Amino acid sequence: GKRTQLTFLLLCLSKPFLFSQIIPKKNRHEICKYLFQEGVLYAKKDYNLAKHPNIDVPNLQVIKLMQSFKSREYVRETFAWQHYYWYLTNDGIEYLRTYLNLPSEIVPATLKKSSRPPPRPFGSGPPGDRP
């Protein structure tokens, strides 16, 4: 009857909220810290993997948090060869800066200027020589 429909609706609406409560705050913080530092994150599509290779948290928690971030447009996602790849967006940078309480001078590695010298202009090497 109506009561069953209402209960089902409440369960459906509360599912995403319930899962966000399953990720311990410490793990959420570790994932966010890594994502902000690097600007990118990947995870193998393996929901049973005990630990993520770069972060000391279960792989499933990384995937689920990134799905949530993707829906809020904090990350862009690509998928290839059974791996997810997430790239921090500008909105994601702002959100994480607030969440992690970081000053604006601190930026993800993907935004840091490279210390490598600029590449040589085309044709500046010896004739007939390959770079």
PyMOL CGO cylinders between C-alpha atoms (Angstrom):
from pymol import cmd
from pymol.cgo import CYLINDER

trace = [
    CYLINDER, 0.00, 0.00, 0.00, 0.94, 3.64, 0.43, 0.3, 1, 1, 1, 1, 1, 1,
    CYLINDER, 0.94, 3.64, 0.43, 3.11, 2.93, 3.48, 0.3, 1, 1, 1, 1, 1, 1,
    CYLINDER, 3.11, 2.93, 3.48, 5.23, 0.40, 1.53, 0.3, 1, 1, 1, 1, 1, 1,
    CYLINDER, 5.23, 0.40, 1.53, 5.68, 2.86, -1.36, 0.3, 1, 1, 1, 1, 1, 1,
    CYLINDER, 5.68, 2.86, -1.36, 6.73, 5.61, 1.06, 0.3, 1, 1, 1, 1, 1, 1,
    CYLINDER, 6.73, 5.61, 1.06, 9.23, 3.29, 2.81, 0.3, 1, 1, 1, 1, 1, 1,
    CYLINDER, 9.23, 3.29, 2.81, 10.68, 2.23, -0.56, 0.3, 1, 1, 1, 1, 1, 1,
    CYLINDER, 10.68, 2.23, -0.56, 10.97, 5.86, -1.69, 0.3, 1, 1, 1, 1, 1, 1,
    CYLINDER, 10.97, 5.86, -1.69, 12.75, 6.83, 1.54, 0.3, 1, 1, 1, 1, 1, 1,
    CYLINDER, 12.75, 6.83, 1.54, 15.17, 3.91, 1.16, 0.3, 1, 1, 1, 1, 1, 1,
    CYLINDER, 15.17, 3.91, 1.16, 15.97, 4.91, -2.43, 0.3, 1, 1, 1, 1, 1, 1,
    CYLINDER, 15.97, 4.91, -2.43, 16.55, 8.54, -1.48, 0.3, 1, 1, 1, 1, 1, 1,
    CYLINDER, 16.55, 8.54, -1.48, 18.71, 7.71, 1.52, 0.3, 1, 1, 1, 1, 1, 1,
    CYLINDER, 18.71, 7.71, 1.52, 21.04, 5.20, -0.24, 0.3, 1, 1, 1, 1, 1, 1,
    CYLINDER, 21.04, 5.20, -0.24, 23.68, 7.73, -1.42, 0.3, 1, 1, 1, 1, 1, 1,
    CYLINDER, 23.68, 7.73, -1.42, 23.60, 9.42, 1.98, 0.3, 1, 1, 1, 1, 1, 1,
    CYLINDER, 23.60, 9.42, 1.98, 24.01, 6.09, 3.77, 0.3, 1, 1, 1, 1, 1, 1,
    CYLINDER, 24.01, 6.09, 3.77, 27.07, 5.19, 1.71, 0.3, 1, 1, 1, 1, 1, 1,
    CYLINDER, 27.07, 5.19, 1.71, 28.76, 8.52, 2.33, 0.3, 1, 1, 1, 1, 1, 1,
    CYLINDER, 28.76, 8.52, 2.33, 28.49, 7.72, 6.03, 0.3, 1, 1, 1, 1, 1, 1,
    CYLINDER, 28.49, 7.72, 6.03, 30.30, 4.39, 5.52, 0.3, 1, 1, 1, 1, 1, 1,
    CYLINDER, 30.30, 4.39, 5.52, 33.57, 6.04, 4.42, 0.3, 1, 1, 1, 1, 1, 1,
    CYLINDER, 33.57, 6.04, 4.42, 35.34, 6.99, 7.66, 0.3, 1, 1, 1, 1, 1, 1,
    CYLINDER, 35.34, 6.99, 7.66, 36.27, 10.66, 7.93, 0.3, 1, 1, 1, 1, 1, 1,
    CYLINDER, 36.27, 10.66, 7.93, 39.98, 9.75, 8.16, 0.3, 1, 1, 1, 1, 1, 1,
    CYLINDER, 39.98, 9.75, 8.16, 39.82, 7.79, 4.87, 0.3, 1, 1, 1, 1, 1, 1,
    CYLINDER, 39.82, 7.79, 4.87, 37.83, 10.52, 3.14, 0.3, 1, 1, 1, 1, 1, 1,
    CYLINDER, 37.83, 10.52, 3.14, 40.46, 13.03, 4.26, 0.3, 1, 1, 1, 1, 1, 1,
    CYLINDER, 40.46, 13.03, 4.26, 43.32, 10.83, 2.96, 0.3, 1, 1, 1, 1, 1, 1,
    CYLINDER, 43.32, 10.83, 2.96, 41.65, 10.43, -0.45, 0.3, 1, 1, 1, 1, 1, 1,
    CYLINDER, 41.65, 10.43, -0.45, 40.95, 14.18, -0.70, 0.3, 1, 1, 1, 1, 1, 1,
    CYLINDER, 40.95, 14.18, -0.70, 44.49, 15.08, 0.37, 0.3, 1, 1, 1, 1, 1, 1,
    CYLINDER, 44.49, 15.08, 0.37, 46.00, 12.79, -2.28, 0.3, 1, 1, 1, 1, 1, 1,
    CYLINDER, 46.00, 12.79, -2.28, 43.64, 14.03, -5.00, 0.3, 1, 1, 1, 1, 1, 1,
    CYLINDER, 43.64, 14.03, -5.00, 44.44, 17.66, -4.22, 0.3, 1, 1, 1, 1, 1, 1,
    CYLINDER, 44.44, 17.66, -4.22, 48.22, 17.08, -4.10, 0.3, 1, 1, 1, 1, 1, 1,
    CYLINDER, 48.22, 17.08, -4.10, 48.34, 15.20, -7.40, 0.3, 1, 1, 1, 1, 1, 1,
    CYLINDER, 48.34, 15.20, -7.40, 45.39, 16.74, -9.25, 0.3, 1, 1, 1, 1, 1, 1,
    CYLINDER, 45.39, 16.74, -9.25, 44.67, 13.28, -10.70, 0.3, 1, 1, 1, 1, 1, 1,
    CYLINDER, 44.67, 13.28, -10.70, 43.72, 9.88, -9.29, 0.3, 1, 1, 1, 1, 1, 1,
    CYLINDER, 43.72, 9.88, -9.29, 43.21, 6.42, -10.74, 0.3, 1, 1, 1, 1, 1, 1,
    CYLINDER, 43.21, 6.42, -10.74, 41.75, 3.17, -9.45, 0.3, 1, 1, 1, 1, 1, 1,
    CYLINDER, 41.75, 3.17, -9.45, 41.46, -0.32, -10.88, 0.3, 1, 1, 1, 1, 1, 1,
    CYLINDER, 41.46, -0.32, -10.88, 37.86, -1.45, -11.36, 0.3, 1, 1, 1, 1, 1, 1,
    CYLINDER, 37.86, -1.45, -11.36, 38.17, -3.98, -8.53, 0.3, 1, 1, 1, 1, 1, 1,
    CYLINDER, 38.17, -3.98, -8.53, 35.64, -3.47, -5.77, 0.3, 1, 1, 1, 1, 1, 1,
    CYLINDER, 35.64, -3.47, -5.77, 37.23, -6.18, -3.59, 0.3, 1, 1, 1, 1, 1, 1,
    CYLINDER, 37.23, -6.18, -3.59, 40.79, -4.82, -3.63, 0.3, 1, 1, 1, 1, 1, 1,
    CYLINDER, 40.79, -4.82, -3.63, 41.75, -4.42, 0.05, 0.3, 1, 1, 1, 1, 1, 1,
    CYLINDER, 41.75, -4.42, 0.05, 43.88, -1.30, -0.46, 0.3, 1, 1, 1, 1, 1, 1,
    CYLINDER, 43.88, -1.30, -0.46, 44.29, 1.34, -3.16, 0.3, 1, 1, 1, 1, 1, 1,
    CYLINDER, 44.29, 1.34, -3.16, 47.92, 1.22, -4.47, 0.3, 1, 1, 1, 1, 1, 1,
    CYLINDER, 47.92, 1.22, -4.47, 48.67, 4.87, -3.55, 0.3, 1, 1, 1, 1, 1, 1,
    CYLINDER, 48.67, 4.87, -3.55, 46.36, 5.56, -0.61, 0.3, 1, 1, 1, 1, 1, 1,
    CYLINDER, 46.36, 5.56, -0.61, 46.01, 3.40, 2.48, 0.3, 1, 1, 1, 1, 1, 1,
    CYLINDER, 46.01, 3.40, 2.48, 42.23, 2.97, 2.12, 0.3, 1, 1, 1, 1, 1, 1,
    CYLINDER, 42.23, 2.97, 2.12, 40.02, 0.29, 0.50, 0.3, 1, 1, 1, 1, 1, 1,
    CYLINDER, 40.02, 0.29, 0.50, 39.80, 0.68, -3.28, 0.3, 1, 1, 1, 1, 1, 1,
    CYLINDER, 39.80, 0.68, -3.28, 35.98, 0.64, -3.14, 0.3, 1, 1, 1, 1, 1, 1,
    CYLINDER, 35.98, 0.64, -3.14, 35.97, 3.77, -0.95, 0.3, 1, 1, 1, 1, 1, 1,
    CYLINDER, 35.97, 3.77, -0.95, 38.14, 5.62, -3.50, 0.3, 1, 1, 1, 1, 1, 1,
    CYLINDER, 38.14, 5.62, -3.50, 35.79, 4.63, -6.35, 0.3, 1, 1, 1, 1, 1, 1,
    CYLINDER, 35.79, 4.63, -6.35, 32.64, 5.56, -4.43, 0.3, 1, 1, 1, 1, 1, 1,
    CYLINDER, 32.64, 5.56, -4.43, 33.96, 8.93, -3.26, 0.3, 1, 1, 1, 1, 1, 1,
    CYLINDER, 33.96, 8.93, -3.26, 35.07, 9.76, -6.81, 0.3, 1, 1, 1, 1, 1, 1,
    CYLINDER, 35.07, 9.76, -6.81, 31.62, 8.78, -8.16, 0.3, 1, 1, 1, 1, 1, 1,
    CYLINDER, 31.62, 8.78, -8.16, 30.16, 11.28, -5.71, 0.3, 1, 1, 1, 1, 1, 1,
    CYLINDER, 30.16, 11.28, -5.71, 32.71, 13.93, -6.77, 0.3, 1, 1, 1, 1, 1, 1,
    CYLINDER, 32.71, 13.93, -6.77, 31.93, 13.23, -10.43, 0.3, 1, 1, 1, 1, 1, 1,
    CYLINDER, 31.93, 13.23, -10.43, 28.21, 13.84, -9.85, 0.3, 1, 1, 1, 1, 1, 1,
    CYLINDER, 28.21, 13.84, -9.85, 29.10, 17.20, -8.24, 0.3, 1, 1, 1, 1, 1, 1,
    CYLINDER, 29.10, 17.20, -8.24, 31.49, 17.95, -11.15, 0.3, 1, 1, 1, 1, 1, 1,
    CYLINDER, 31.49, 17.95, -11.15, 34.54, 18.12, -8.86, 0.3, 1, 1, 1, 1, 1, 1,
    CYLINDER, 34.54, 18.12, -8.86, 36.30, 15.60, -11.13, 0.3, 1, 1, 1, 1, 1, 1,
    CYLINDER, 36.30, 15.60, -11.13, 36.20, 14.49, -14.79, 0.3, 1, 1, 1, 1, 1, 1,
    CYLINDER, 36.20, 14.49, -14.79, 36.27, 10.74, -15.30, 0.3, 1, 1, 1, 1, 1, 1,
    CYLINDER, 36.27, 10.74, -15.30, 37.64, 8.54, -18.05, 0.3, 1, 1, 1, 1, 1, 1,
    CYLINDER, 37.64, 8.54, -18.05, 37.72, 4.75, -18.11, 0.3, 1, 1, 1, 1, 1, 1,
    CYLINDER, 37.72, 4.75, -18.11, 40.19, 2.57, -20.00, 0.3, 1, 1, 1, 1, 1, 1,
    CYLINDER, 40.19, 2.57, -20.00, 41.62, -0.93, -19.62, 0.3, 1, 1, 1, 1, 1, 1,
    CYLINDER, 41.62, -0.93, -19.62, 39.53, -1.63, -16.49, 0.3, 1, 1, 1, 1, 1, 1,
    CYLINDER, 39.53, -1.63, -16.49, 40.84, 1.49, -14.73, 0.3, 1, 1, 1, 1, 1, 1,
    CYLINDER, 40.84, 1.49, -14.73, 39.07, 4.68, -13.72, 0.3, 1, 1, 1, 1, 1, 1,
    CYLINDER, 39.07, 4.68, -13.72, 40.96, 7.96, -14.13, 0.3, 1, 1, 1, 1, 1, 1,
    CYLINDER, 40.96, 7.96, -14.13, 39.77, 11.14, -12.43, 0.3, 1, 1, 1, 1, 1, 1,
    CYLINDER, 39.77, 11.14, -12.43, 40.99, 14.68, -13.12, 0.3, 1, 1, 1, 1, 1, 1,
    CYLINDER, 40.99, 14.68, -13.12, 40.30, 17.50, -10.68, 0.3, 1, 1, 1, 1, 1, 1,
    CYLINDER, 40.30, 17.50, -10.68, 38.17, 20.36, -12.08, 0.3, 1, 1, 1, 1, 1, 1,
    CYLINDER, 38.17, 20.36, -12.08, 38.41, 24.01, -10.99, 0.3, 1, 1, 1, 1, 1, 1,
    CYLINDER, 38.41, 24.01, -10.99, 35.28, 23.51, -8.85, 0.3, 1, 1, 1, 1, 1, 1,
    CYLINDER, 35.28, 23.51, -8.85, 36.93, 20.46, -7.31, 0.3, 1, 1, 1, 1, 1, 1,
    CYLINDER, 36.93, 20.46, -7.31, 40.07, 22.44, -6.51, 0.3, 1, 1, 1, 1, 1, 1,
    CYLINDER, 40.07, 22.44, -6.51, 37.99, 25.11, -4.76, 0.3, 1, 1, 1, 1, 1, 1,
    CYLINDER, 37.99, 25.11, -4.76, 35.97, 22.51, -2.84, 0.3, 1, 1, 1, 1, 1, 1,
    CYLINDER, 35.97, 22.51, -2.84, 39.06, 20.60, -1.69, 0.3, 1, 1, 1, 1, 1, 1,
    CYLINDER, 39.06, 20.60, -1.69, 40.91, 23.79, -0.79, 0.3, 1, 1, 1, 1, 1, 1,
    CYLINDER, 40.91, 23.79, -0.79, 38.02, 24.65, 1.56, 0.3, 1, 1, 1, 1, 1, 1,
    CYLINDER, 38.02, 24.65, 1.56, 37.60, 21.06, 2.82, 0.3, 1, 1, 1, 1, 1, 1,
    CYLINDER, 37.60, 21.06, 2.82, 41.34, 20.68, 3.54, 0.3, 1, 1, 1, 1, 1, 1,
    CYLINDER, 41.34, 20.68, 3.54, 41.63, 24.29, 4.77, 0.3, 1, 1, 1, 1, 1, 1,
    CYLINDER, 41.63, 24.29, 4.77, 44.47, 25.18, 2.38, 0.3, 1, 1, 1, 1, 1, 1,
    CYLINDER, 44.47, 25.18, 2.38, 45.67, 28.65, 1.33, 0.3, 1, 1, 1, 1, 1, 1,
    CYLINDER, 45.67, 28.65, 1.33, 45.25, 29.71, -2.30, 0.3, 1, 1, 1, 1, 1, 1,
    CYLINDER, 45.25, 29.71, -2.30, 49.03, 29.53, -2.99, 0.3, 1, 1, 1, 1, 1, 1,
    CYLINDER, 49.03, 29.53, -2.99, 48.94, 25.73, -2.64, 0.3, 1, 1, 1, 1, 1, 1,
    CYLINDER, 48.94, 25.73, -2.64, 47.96, 24.14, -5.96, 0.3, 1, 1, 1, 1, 1, 1,
    CYLINDER, 47.96, 24.14, -5.96, 47.75, 20.56, -7.27, 0.3, 1, 1, 1, 1, 1, 1,
    CYLINDER, 47.75, 20.56, -7.27, 50.84, 19.13, -8.99, 0.3, 1, 1, 1, 1, 1, 1,
    CYLINDER, 50.84, 19.13, -8.99, 49.02, 19.30, -12.34, 0.3, 1, 1, 1, 1, 1, 1,
    CYLINDER, 49.02, 19.30, -12.34, 48.93, 23.11, -12.09, 0.3, 1, 1, 1, 1, 1, 1,
    CYLINDER, 48.93, 23.11, -12.09, 52.53, 23.63, -10.97, 0.3, 1, 1, 1, 1, 1, 1,
    CYLINDER, 52.53, 23.63, -10.97, 54.87, 25.16, -13.53, 0.3, 1, 1, 1, 1, 1, 1,
    CYLINDER, 54.87, 25.16, -13.53, 57.43, 22.72, -14.89, 0.3, 1, 1, 1, 1, 1, 1,
    CYLINDER, 57.43, 22.72, -14.89, 61.09, 23.45, -14.15, 0.3, 1, 1, 1, 1, 1, 1,
    CYLINDER, 61.09, 23.45, -14.15, 62.17, 21.89, -17.46, 0.3, 1, 1, 1, 1, 1, 1,
    CYLINDER, 62.17, 21.89, -17.46, 63.63, 24.23, -20.08, 0.3, 1, 1, 1, 1, 1, 1,
    CYLINDER, 63.63, 24.23, -20.08, 61.31, 25.01, -23.00, 0.3, 1, 1, 1, 1, 1, 1,
    CYLINDER, 61.31, 25.01, -23.00, 61.64, 22.63, -25.98, 0.3, 1, 1, 1, 1, 1, 1,
    CYLINDER, 61.64, 22.63, -25.98, 63.95, 23.62, -28.84, 0.3, 1, 1, 1, 1, 1, 1,
    CYLINDER, 63.95, 23.62, -28.84, 62.27, 25.40, -31.72, 0.3, 1, 1, 1, 1, 1, 1,
    CYLINDER, 62.27, 25.40, -31.72, 61.70, 23.18, -34.76, 0.3, 1, 1, 1, 1, 1, 1,
    CYLINDER, 61.70, 23.18, -34.76, 64.75, 22.89, -37.00, 0.3, 1, 1, 1, 1, 1, 1,
    CYLINDER, 64.75, 22.89, -37.00, 67.28, 24.32, -34.55, 0.3, 1, 1, 1, 1, 1, 1,
    CYLINDER, 67.28, 24.32, -34.55, 69.43, 21.15, -34.42, 0.3, 1, 1, 1, 1, 1, 1,
    CYLINDER, 69.43, 21.15, -34.42, 72.19, 20.14, -36.82, 0.3, 1, 1, 1, 1, 1, 1,
    CYLINDER, 72.19, 20.14, -36.82, 70.93, 19.42, -40.36, 0.3, 1, 1, 1, 1, 1, 1,
    CYLINDER, 70.93, 19.42, -40.36, 69.87, 15.81, -40.96, 0.3, 1, 1, 1, 1, 1, 1,
    CYLINDER, 69.87, 15.81, -40.96, 70.11, 14.98, -37.27, 0.3, 1, 1, 1, 1, 1, 1,
    CYLINDER, 70.11, 14.98, -37.27, 67.21, 13.61, -35.25, 0.3, 1, 1, 1, 1, 1, 1,
    CYLINDER, 67.21, 13.61, -35.25, 66.59, 14.99, -31.76, 0.3, 1, 1, 1, 1, 1, 1,
]
cmd.load_cgo(trace, "trace")
